[in-house]
Amino acid sequence: MLFTPTLPPVTRRGFVAGGLTLGLALALGGRRVRAAAPGVGVDAPAAPNAFVTIAPDDTVTVTVKHLDMGQGVSTGLPTIVAEELDADWAQMRFAFAPADARTYANLAWGPVQGTGGSTATANSWMQLRKAGAAMRAMLVSAAAADWGVPEGEIAVARGRIRHEASGREAGFGALAAAAAALPVPAEPPLKRPDAWTLVGREDLPRLDSAAKTDGSATYSLDVRLPGMLTAVVAHPPLFGARVAGFDAEAARAVPGVVDVVEIPTGVAVVARDTWSALRGRDALTVEWDERRAEARSTAELIADARAVLDCPGIRAAGEGDAAGALAGAATVIEAEHVFPYLAHAAMEPMNGTIARREDGTYEAWGGFQIQTIDQASIAAIFGVTPDRVRLNTLFAGGSFGRRAVPGADWVSEAAHVLKATGERAPIHLVWTREDDMGAGHYRPLVVHRLRAGLDADGRIVGWEHRIAGKSILKGTPFEALIVADGVDATSVEGARALPYAVGARRLTVHETRELVPVLWWRAVGHTHTAHAIETMIDELAHAAGRDPVDYRLSLLAEGSREAAVLRRAAAEAGWAGPDGGDGTGRGVSVHTSFGTAVAMVADVAVSGAEIRVERVVAAVECGVAINPDVIRAQIEGAVGFALASVLRERVTLLDGAVQETNFHAYRPTRFSEMPRVEVHILPSENPPSGIGEPGVPTLAPAVANAVFAATGRRLRSLPLDLAGEGA
């Protein structure tokens, strides 16, 4: 039996089945990959990539190899193809790619299909330009042969192919079959930037807006299969605890419950609907073995991290004699920053559906962020090869890193439940908000210590930076790729290479040990390194008696991207200094992450212990701006996302148990709290860089620096707390 969701996703297969379609495969030979995936050698060239399908009705469907979790790749990537193809925007469509690392690898990662690190557009830029250009060339060749005219006399514009002299004209669909028989040009000519008509347009509508507005967009929670059962899992109350035993009698007695099974991460209750499954779980009695569980509270974990900072660490970067420079400095400033655990809190909790097909293969539906790992995890559980697992990637209602778990937690749970129930019916696994808050993955708890020294003229002569926290990647499939010489690059990113001239410098990393599962959170290590560095730079400017903007510019290389965005943000904000008076203040920060430089100026108003951010002016240099409206939306969204972590969000543990269970205790930014956000995109000829994450790191230090301007108090740790912390 083949299972088809009630609301099926649009797939590339649907277009190919129509018959008269053109599938373009571009071979990007010679590219060396950096990491191995199952069945792929380290030295193998990247596999051919199939991205574009033209249907008889002239519609052009771009196969998108990345997950769209709201960041807009289902619009951005088709824009690249449409530009080189000279298509009309109205004819563009998209479909999510199947799981196939040989064809749809993230070229920034190696032979791994996945989305993350703000790499989607950057790694697809040239790949998709060539795909669109090659298809255009093939259509022109087909038209020239059919009409008996030179290729050089044929023009393509807005989805139409024309020969002016003869008056011949055709749409793409009419020539698709003939073009499919032609060889694919290896190096098709690409359009010059001055000829672009779609890239950089301000008014290009998103391809996903209509479906998300009218409710027809398919998310994991929308999938319905014949005979499908719903599963929820009782997870341990403490990290590292295990099932010692359980009594399922009361749970099985709940109407609608059909099974209760143990899986590696807990006990699953399987029912005919979600409500019955939840009621069954409430009735379940589980005995937990907590002998090896994490039982420390947040205060103890912070104290242990501070103790680790007093021990020798691993050198991660530096030059010169930082200790000697600090010993001879005229002024030395020391600062400690504490950053709490943070939850991702995506609006759509983790969920997905999996079924066994009659031919013994498996099929799953979900918001898959690292398809290669998710596919391999399912395959391992059932003892089959990855090619016998088909993934259907759907829209995801947010992620912020949560769906990119190296251990494929929720995906593996769904597979384990299907296996434990005898594979007799499709399983839809559902996590509640409380499940994800209490048993999910978190941005690590991190403690920073910085010491910086100034000479008598206010110049920085020495910089010492120590970071303590749990590694995200040690012990995961990504360790060999990202951890080198004992240093997890995600722990120190943003601090390893400074744009400022700071004299002698030393950066060390100190690893903590705990059982709390940690994961990349939107902007990963930059979320804490940028705050520590940019607030320290502000303290140094104050100690030197310098304006914060002018001081930064004196430390930045002339002509640098950081200097460019800083000048632009300050100019657009009307910067005239940090002080506002009457409880108001202005702060600034600048930081580069994921290849993108961002500067922000924040205006705040302080009343008692309340901090209100009223205005944020951002300047961005992210290379070629493919969709300016999407870029602005990402920066605006990043401000809203980060603001809650700046003002209040934190995950705390009491005797090992997470205390924040839902949005009443872990409160995202409300519309009424959103500041006015102005985004200014600097023109650039650089290739596109990241945009989904770079707007996050600069907000916190800009706000903290503004609070100092308004109150004279330095709030170094997050979230900012005027009622407690402050010097």
Phi, psi and omega in degrees: 000133177260133182263134177231124179299152176299323177248084187287144174289151174288126181240158179297327180302323181299326179282320180297322182297342179292347175098281187277074179234162179239116176256125182256126175245124178253126178268115178259070186290156173089351180283128180269137182264163188252344183213152184268146172238166181307124176083002182238126179284152182299325184265009182285144174289157179299145183285160175302147184241127180251119189231340191232134177229132177247128180263163180302335180274012177079358178290144181244120180252123177262125177280116184265118185275355182251153175288134172260109180250022181114351185279349171096018180292338178287352170253316185297315182290318173299330178299319181298313180295313183300324180297309182287333179280343187061042178275162171274138184299330182294340182266000185276140177224174176216158174215144180281140184287152171289170177283111182200092184293333179293326184263320190243037179296147168284110187294346176277345185252337190108203184282056178229128175271125181180169182234130179165168180064021181053041184257354190304307182287318183300317184280344182263347190307298182288326179301313182280330173300314179295323179298312180294318181293320180294319179295319178300315180297322180291321178294320178296317179298319180294319179294318180299318180292320182289324184265351180067041181230159177294143179300325182295345180266000184261136179243148176235129178203136175049043173080010180237143178251126188227147169239106189300316186296319183267347182079007179287145182206145179206157171274171181298319186299326182292337184251003186298313183297317180294320180294328182297335182276354184269156177293150179275123179295135183288319182229075181293146179294137180259152181289147173284149180306326182287353178258359181293138178241342181247315178298125180092357180289136182281336190252017182285118182287147177290143181285341183261356187297314184298314182295324180284338179278318183269000176087005182275349177295137185263121173249171181303320183292347180274346187289131175227125179241153178302127177075010185297139175247154180251137180237139168234153187242134170275110181266158179299147179286341179235145178292130180095352177285159181226161178289126174261332179174164178205154177245112185260004186301312182292325179293318180293338181280348179288129179304133180098338179284132182244343181195154172225122186225149175270137175232170185303333184259003181157211180237125183260135173254125185247130185217176181281346178205168185294317182299317179295321179297318179294318178295323177295320178295322178299328182274351184285142175246120181237134173259127185253139173269107185252018185295328181250018184277160173286119184239007180279152174269169183303317181300321179291321180294321177294317179298320179292323177295321177297322179294322178297324179295338178278353179262160177301139179249185178264127180292125181253334180189166175145166177204144179079183181261088183295318182297317179294319180296320180291324180296330181261006183287149177288324180223134177237129177246133179243145180212142173240137180234134177243127180242126187278170167299145176227141175269154178284322173053043176298146184300322176265111179297169181297133176193158178185164183236142179219144182215152172264130179270164184298334181275007178087001175269173183234148181225137182226152179233133179175178176272076186279123184261327173235085188302322182298316179289317181298316180296315181294325180294315177298315181301318181296322181295323182264358178070036178236170177279153184303331181292350177264013176238120179256128177252135173250103181281128180245171172304148175242136179277065182090163176202299181061025181106343188295328183274358181256064184267122179304332178267003177049054191301301184288329177295315179295322178301315180301317180295318179297321179295316178301316181294316183293335179266013175079012177058027186277342181209150176301144181244127171254108177275133180231126170262137173276171175303318181297323177300312185288327179289323186263341185225025184264218177231155192222153168297134186299151167285127186226141175238131178246145167230129179234144170227130179225141183241143178246147171274185184295340180264006177085009177276144179282126181246342181208148185212121177235129187224125177237137183231127177241128178182170180277136176293136177282326194253345178296132182086006179247170178298344182269358186300315183296335183274324192244336180266123180225134180055035177082001183253120172282116184301331181287344178282333188239003181299141184091339179248344185289318179237112182266143176281348185268151171277108186238014179073212179294142189215147174215129177238127177232150178242139184233117188271132175266161180238119176203167182262002178292124181288123183248156186204159175298136179239146190323111183087358167051234185295333179300337182295335177249325181294320180298319181296314182297317183289313186288330175285327176293318177301321178295319178297321180293321177300317180296316180295329180275356181070034184245153173294136184301324179287310180300320181297316177300314181299328179290339181263346182266149177293135178298133181088359179287157178297324179298318179295322181295313181288327179296314178299318183293315180297317180296319181294315182292330179278349184070042184299126176225022182122165186278335188280137179246325182086159179055042177077014177245155180202167184228136180229160184224153172203158177214140183200147175247128176215145178054036177080004184240133177264132180226133171239144179225142169242125182244135174255128181234157172235132183243130177227108186063237178264002183270132177247126176238124177270118188261328183209140175229124176250122183241141171239136189229135169236102185239030183075204179301126180272096185292310179233090183305324180294322177293321179299313179298319180297322180292320178291317177300315179295322179296321177298313179297318180295313184287331186301321180296323179288334178286321188264331187201333190292136171195147173256123182243149179247138172238114185051037176092348184261135178293133184266333182272114187256338183200187187289350175289333181251340178234085197263117175293171178293132175271159177303323182293344181261351184292130175284168170287126184244127177243128183242126180241120184261121180282136176297145184206147173257003177288153174301155180301142175239191186289154176218341182294330185247330189300344178283347183283309191299329187279343185292310186302310180294326177298318180291315180298320178292326177291323178296321176298318179298327182277330189236343185079008181251134177267114175257102189272330184264164177243147355290159181293133187223095179289340180281345183232277187293158174141139181261000000 
